[in-house]
Amino acid sequence: MTTHADPVPAFDPQALSSSLPHLPGVYRMLNARSDVLYVGKARDLKKRVSSYFQKTAQSPRIALMLTQVAAVQTTVTRSEAEALILENNLIKSLAPRYNILFRDDKSYPFLMLSGHTFARLGFHRGAIDDRHRYFGPFPHTGAVRESIQLLQKIFRLRTCEDSVFQNRSRPCLLHQIRRCSAPCVGLIDSDSYAVDAKNAELFLLGRENDVLQALGNKMQQAAEQQRYEQAAFYRDQIQALSTTQQKQYAESSTGGEADVIACAGASGAACVNLVMMRRGRHLGDKSFFPQNAEGRTETEVLQAFLAQHYVNRQVPTVIVVGAEFDVQEIETTLSDQAGHPVQLVTRPQAQRRAWLEMAQKNAQLALAQRISHASNQEVRLAALRDGLGLPHTVQRIECFDISHTQGEATVASCVVYDRLELRNSEYRRYNIAGIQAGDDYAAMRSVLQRRYEKISRGEGVMPDLVLIDGGKGQVNVAREVLAELGVNDTFLFGVAKGEDRRPGLEQLICADARSSIQLERDNPGLHLIQAIRDEAHRFAITGHRARRGKARVTSSLEGISGVGAKRRKALLTRFGGLKGVIGASIDDLAQVQGISRKLAEKIYLELH
């Protein structure tokens, strides 16, 4: 792979075009500051790049981009498929402003059926272990949870971790509500449990009729042998399974797998809906909202989605797409990557057409909800600007909160609201140390210095408005920190709780801490502040509880002489956590490897 780069000064499109080869590759358009404006791939670099600078009509978006181009860099690749992969990687790493950008989600989740004697149902994301069986992928975690709950109801398989399963002495609540057969305490033998696990596997493979037939035979045998209670159990399983089968919204006689992708556009926004079909079962759908999609056609959005979503990801055998375009290039690339043929269907028929119509409807509904939400957020943000006397340019808001328990495990949170929504990926937590316990002012000073010292050096984006969950004291501290860092163009307000801490009575403390504003209880701007403040509080307290819990587990066992890291780990693993260790008897503690009877007595006395 070779790279050609033109110097930024005195950009000459004709000189560039004459120097490019007739080879596949990737091109990057840069502005005068060397920021990447656009990344594209080409079957023929010379033809593709030259076409931008010919005297033909360009779209307004392209025309605007070309006025900013000061250089073009090109990379020659060995094939079109390699160019597609490189283009995708560069788009994700550089996020050019003129490329359609899809959020790079985590890998999709799977449902796992473990290879244990008493198989465990579980949620899985990440590397695959050959000892277990995996089903999916599912579009989101909720779909996996729903499937696990369904299988618990029908087949009563365990979902508990091994550390809990191996140390139960009596059935848990799931057994009492008929969601588990309690193999942990021997209420079902391994052979019977294996049959239930096998039926669950057949169900996940789409072979519900085989399961129904097997259960029907068992019910008949039990009835003939006058084991009526067992026959009733099989009858309930059959009824639950039949009901589930009827509820499957989309069934396929072919039993194949496919992803169905449709796009909807309105008001300058776009939505891509992905429906996952596996073995004829509808596993669910997920909607994606790309950035920089204004003025793009649905075909352009779908092509961008295919390139960014499937490269370096598991690919089904069939992808149904709601637009017609040349699919040969992407088919070849995805087939080579997947190791099996991948077919892109742009003119679906029969059942696949029904799936596509469903995906298109999903995309339209999701986009309508998105536009409605954005409109509501615009009203809230406008009301906030008016109520606080802020300019219309205020867009990005950061809010801080401090959480601790009597000074223990102090954690500060920073949540970000930008472009009309909370940006979870930009949230940050800060562990606070080196201050006097319970000193909220020192904690606030610490987090603000750590947050804005980097941003003042240009390593991040400065907010337009900073909100502090607190009163005059916290605002004074925040004002001093921002002044020390030379941050003078950011608005600052404190959100002080009102009388009796009732919502709607909050006082908004101004930056000088000498005046305050109280918005009406029904003011949309106040509702936005409350939502951001509550999210900062939730995020802080979640981090605080996790840090406090970890510290208490460690300190409780670390304080016992003779219990080192290895023995602590053995105890926590055997009893499933500190609570289990505290509930264990001396005899139970003495059974742990490395724990003598004398040490078990010492541990018991220390913990009690």
N, C-alpha and C positions, 0 to 999 in steps of 0.2 A: 504494500500500500504506500503510495507516494503522495506528498502534499505540495501544493503550489500556492503561494501567498503573494498577493500584490501589495505594494507599499500604499499606505493610506493617503499621502499627499498626491495632488494632481491626478485624480482618478480619470482614466480614459477608457470608456466602454469599448471602443473599437480596438484599441490595443489589447485589451483583455480578451475580447472575443477571438482575435487572431491567434492568441497564444494558447487557447484551450484545445484539448484533444477530443477526438470523437470516441470517447470511452465512458463507461458508466461511472458514477461517483456522486458525491455530495457537495453542495455549494453553500456558503455562508455569506450573507450580506451584512456589512458592518457600516456604522456611521463614523463620524469624525472622531469620536471618543473611543472607537474600537468596540463599542457595544454591538452585540449580534442582534440584528433586526429580524432576520429570517433564515431558517434552515430548510433546504429542499434537496430532493434526490433527483437524479436524471439518468435516463438510459443513454443519452448522449450529452455530455457536459457542454460541448461547443454549441449545439443547437438550442439546448434549453436555456442556458444563461444568456445567449445572444438574443433570444426572443424577447427578453425583458426590455431591451434597449432599442428595438426596432420602432419605426414611426407608425405604429398601429395603436388603435384605441385600447387603453388599459382601464381596468375597473378603478373607481376612486381610491380604493384601499391600496392597490398596487401603485397607482400614480403617486399617492402620498408617500409611500415607502421609498420609491425611487428618488424622490427629492432629497432624501436623507442619506442615500448610499454614498459612502466615500471609498469603499474597497470591497472586493469580493475574494474570498478564500475558497479554494476548491480542494477536494481530496478524491483521488482516483481510487476506485475499488475494483476487485476482480470480477464482480458480477452485480447484477441488479439486486439480487437478494441481499448481498453484503451491504449494498448502498442503503437499502431499506432499514437494516438493523442499525447501521451507523447513524442514519438520519434520526431514528427513534431515540437512540441514546443521547445524541446531541440536543434534541428538543427537550428531553427530560432534564438534562443537566444545565442547559443554558436558559431555558424558558424564554425564547425570543418573543417580542411583543406582537409580531405579525403572524405567528404560527397559532393555529388552534391548539389549545393546551387542555389535556385531560389530566385530572388528578391521578397520581400514581399510587393506587391503593395497595394495601398489603395483599399477600397471596390469599386466595379464596379458602374458606374453611371446609373441612371434610368431617364426616361422621365416621368414627372409628369403632370397630368391633375387635377387641383385643384377642390375642391368641392364648389367653390363660385357660386353665381347666374350667373355671367359671368366668366366662368372657364378660368383659366390662364394656358398656356403651359409653362413648366419650366424644368430646369435641376435640378436633385436632387442626392445627395449623403449623406448617413447617415441613421439616424433612420427613420422609417416609421410612417406616421401620418394617422390614419384610416379615417380622413375626406377627404383625397385625393385619387386619383387612380394613380397607378404606372405601368409603362411598361418597360420591360427589363429583366435582366440587359443588358447593351451594353458593348462591349469590350473596348471602350475608349470614351473620351468626344467628340471627333470629330464626332462619329457616332450619338450621341445624338443631337448635333448641326445641323447636316444634316437633321435628322428627324424633328426637330422643324421647320427648314426653309421650308421643304417640306409641313408640315401641315399648316404653315402660308400661303403658296402659294395656297393651295387647299381650306382650310376651313376658313382662315382669322381670326384665334383666337388670342386673345391678349397674349403678353408675358411680359408686363410691370409689375413692382412691384405694390402692392396695394397702397403705398404712392403716386405713380405717377398717377395711375388710378383714385384715388379718388379726385384728385386736378387738372385734366385737364379742360381747358376751351375751347379748340379747338382741332381738330384732329391732330395727330402727323404725322411725315414723313411716317411711315409704312402704314397709311391709304392712303396717297397720292400715294404710289407705289403699292397699292392694295395687301397689306399683312396683313391688319387688318380691321375689319368692324366698328371700332371706337365705341364700346359700352360705352366708357367713357363719350361721349358727346351725347348719345342717338340716334345715327344714325342707330341703329338696336335694336329691342325690345328683351326682355329676352326670349320669346318663340322661335323666329327665331334663336337666338344665341344658345339656348339649343339644337336645331336640328343640328346645325353645330358641336357643341361639341360632340353630340352623334355619328354623322357620323365619326368624328375624332377617337372616341373611337373604333367604329367598324373596322375602317381601321387598327388601332394599334393591334386589336385582330385578324387580318388576314381575315376579312370578307369584302373584297373589293367588291365582287359581290353584296352583300346586299346594300352597299352604292351606287354602280352604278345603281342598279334597282330603289332605292328610288329617286335618282337624275333624272333618266330618266322619272319617273312618274311625278315629279314636272315640268320638262321641257315641257312635253306634255300638262299638265294642263295649264301652263302659256301661251303656244302657242295658245291653244284653246280659252283662255280668252283674246287673243290679247295683252297680256303683253309681248311684244317681247323683251324688254330690259332685263326683268327678265329671260325669256327663254334663252337668249344669255348668261346670267350669269351662269345658270345651265349647259349649253352646254360647257362653258369654264372649269367648274369644272370637268365635265365628261371626257373631253379631257385630262386634266392634270392628273387625276386619272388613266385613261387608259394608258397613257404614262409611268407613274410610275410603274404600274403593269407589263408592258412589260419589263421594265428595271430591274425588280427583277431577279437577276442573277441565283438564286437557289430557285425554288418553290417546294413545297412538297404537294402531294395530301393528305397525312395523316394529315397535319396541326399540327404535334406534335412539341415538343421542344427537342433539343439535343445540346450537345457540341461535336465538332469533333476535335480530337487531333492527330497531326502527328509530327514526329521528323525527322530531317535530320542532318547528321554529315559529317564533312570534315575538314582536316587540323588541327585535334586536337580540333576543336570547335563543338558545337552542337546548334541547334535551335529547339524549340518546337513551333508549330503554333496552336493556338486555334481559331476555327471558331464557332461562335454562331448562332444557328438556333432557332428561336422562332416562333411558329405557322406557320411554313412553310416559314418564311421570313429570309433572310440572313442579320443579323444585322451588320456583319463585322467580322474582325479577328484581332488577336494580336499575335506578336511574342515574345518569351522569350528566353534569352540567358543565360544558367546556368553557374556558375563557377565550377571549379574542375571536368569538364566533360571529360578531356583527358583520352583516353583509355577505356572509358565506352561504352557499347553497347547502341543502341537506345532503347532497352527494359528497361535497367536500368535507362536511363534518363526519359523515360515516367513514370515508376513506381515512381520515385522520384517526378516528377511533380504532379502526382495524389495525392500523400500523402501530399505534401506541399501546393498545390494550393486549394484543396477543403475542407480540414479539417477546421472546424469553418467558413465555407463560404456557401452561398446559392448554392444548387446543383440542376441541371436539372434532369429530369426523365431518360434520356438516355445519356450516354457518349460513343461515338464511338472512339476507340483507334486503332492506326496503328501498333499494335504489339500483339502477342499472348502470354499470360501468365495466371497463376491462378488468377482469379479476385474475387474469393469468399470472401476473407478477406476484400478487399477494398470495395466491394459491400455492405457487411454487415455493415461495419463502416459508410459509407456514408448514407445508408438507415436509420440507427438508428439516425444519426445526423439530416438528413433532415426531418424525420417524414413521409416519403413516400418512396415507393420502388425505388431504383436506379439501373438501368441495365447498365452494361459495355459490350459493343459489340466489340469483337475483330475480328470477321469475318463478316463485313457488306456486305449487298447485295443491288442490285438495286440502289435507290436514295442515300442511306447512303454511298454506295461505291463511288459514284460520289462525294459526299461531302468530303470523306476521300482523294480522289485523288486530289481534289482542295486544301485541307489543306497541303498535302505533297508537292505540287508544291509551295505553299506559303512559306513553311519552307525552301525549297531549294533556292528559290529566295532571301529570307531574309538573309539566311546564306551566300550566294554568295556576297551580298552587304556588309555584315558585314566583311567578309574576305578582300574584296577589300578596304573597308574603313580602316581596320587595317593595311593593306599593305601600303596604302598611308600615314597613320600616322607614321608608322615605318620609311618611307623615310624622312618625315619632322623632326622627332625626331633625326634621325641619322645626318641629315644636320645641325640641331641646335647644336648638340654636336661638330661636326667638326668645324663649324663656330666660336664657342665660346671657343674651346679648352677644352671641358669638357670630362671626362671619360665616357666610354660606360655604366657605372652603373647608370648614371643619368636617372631617370624615373619619379619621382614625382615632379611636379612644382606647386608652389603657387604664385598667382599674386594679388597685392593690388592696390586699387584705392581709392581716396577721392572725394566726391561730396558734394557741398553746393552751395547756392545762396548768394553771398556777405556775407559769414560766417553764414548764417541762416541754421538751421537743418542739421548740418554736419553729414554725414554718410560715413563710410569706408566699403569697400567690400573686401572679400578674396574668390577667386575662385580657384578650385583645378583641375589640370590635372594629371591623373595617369592611368597607364595601357592603354595608347594610346587613352584616351578619357577624356572629361570633366566630372567630377563627381558632378552632381548637388546636390546630397544628402549631400555632404560635404561642400557646399558653406556656408559662414557665413557673416552676416552683423553686424556692430558695430556702435551704436549710440555714437557720440563723444560729451562730455560735459566737462565743467570746463577748457576750453582753451579760449584764445583770439579769437574773431571772425575772420575767414579767415586765421588763422595760420596753413597752411598745414603741416609745419614741426612738430608742436606739435601734430596735428591730426595723422600723420604717426607714431610718437613715441608712442602715446597712443595705436593705434591698434596693432602694432607689439609687444609691451609689453604684452598686453592682450592675443594675439594669442600664443606667444612662451613661456611665463612664465609657462603656464600649460604643454606645450609639453616638456619643459626642465625638468619638474618634472616627466616625463614618462606618462603623460595623453594624449597620442595621437601619431601621426606619424610625424616625422620631414621630411620636404621636402628635396629633393636633390638640388633644385634650387629655389631661391626666386626672383621674378620679381617685380619691383616697377614702377608704372606709374609715372614717373617724372625724373628730371635731377640730377645734382651733389648734390644739397642740400638734396633732399630726400634720395639719396644713402648714404650720410654721416650719416644721422640720423639712417637709417636702420643698417648700419655697427656698429654704436655705441651701438644700442640696442642689436643686436646679440652678440656683445662682452661682454656686461654687463651680459647677461644671460648665457654666457659660450658656445654659439653655434658657433663652429669653423669649423664644417665639412659640412657646407651648402654654396653653391655658391650663389653669389648675383650680380644682374645686374639691372640697371635702364633703362627704355625704354623712351627716350626723343624724343619728336616730332621733325621732321625734318623741313627744311625750308618751310615756309608757311603752316606748318602742313600737308604736303602732304604725303599720304601713300607711303611707299617704301623708304623714306629718313630718317627713324628713326635712332637715334644714341643709341647704347647700351653702357651705362656707366658702367665701371668695378667697382668692390667693393671698390677699393682705390680712386675712383672718379677722378683720375688723367689721366686716359686714356679711350678711347672709341673705339668701333668697329662699322663699318657700313657694313652690309651684302648687297650683290647685291639685286636689287629689285625683281628678279625672284628666289631668294634663297628659297627653301622650308622651311628651318629653320626660316627665317624671317616671312614667311606666318603663321607658327605655333605661333610665338610670337604675331603677330598681332591679330590672332584669340583669343588667351588667354587674351591679353590686352583689346580687344574690349568687351569680355564677362565680364571682371571685371568692365569695365566702365558701361556697360548696367546694371549690377546687382547693382552697387552703385547708379546710378542715379534713378533707379526704387525705391529703398529704400528711397532715399532723397526726391523724390517727394511725396511719401506716408507720410513721417514724416512731411514735410513742409505743406502739405494740411491739415493734422490733426491738426497741431499747429495753422494754420490760422483760421480754423473753430472754434476752441475752443476760441482763443483769441478775435475774432471778437465779439462774443456774451458775453464772460466772462467780457469784459470791460464795459458792460452796467449794471448799478446798478438796482437792482430789478429783474434781470433775473438770477435766480439760475439754478442749474442742472436740476431740474424737468421741468422748463419752457423752458430751452434750448432744452431738449429732445422733448418736445411737439412741439416746432417750427420746429425743423429739421425733425421730423416725418411727420408733416402735409404738409410741402412744399418740402419734398424729398431731403433736404440738404441745405447748406448755400446759394447756388445760387438761390434756390427757395424762401428763406426767403428775400434775397435782392430784388428779383423781385416782391415781394408781396406789395400790397397797404396797407394803414393804415386800411382801412375797412377789408381787408383780415386778417391782423394781429390780429385785435380786435375779430375776430371770433374764435380764438384759445382759448381753455379752460385755464383759469388762466391769460389771457392777457386782461387788461382793455383798454378802449379807450385811456386814458391818457398814459398808458405804451406803447401802440401800436405806438402812435405818437413819444414817446421818442426813441423807437427802430428804427423807420423809419428814424428819423433825425440822429441818431448815425451811422447807416449803410450807409447813403448817405452824 
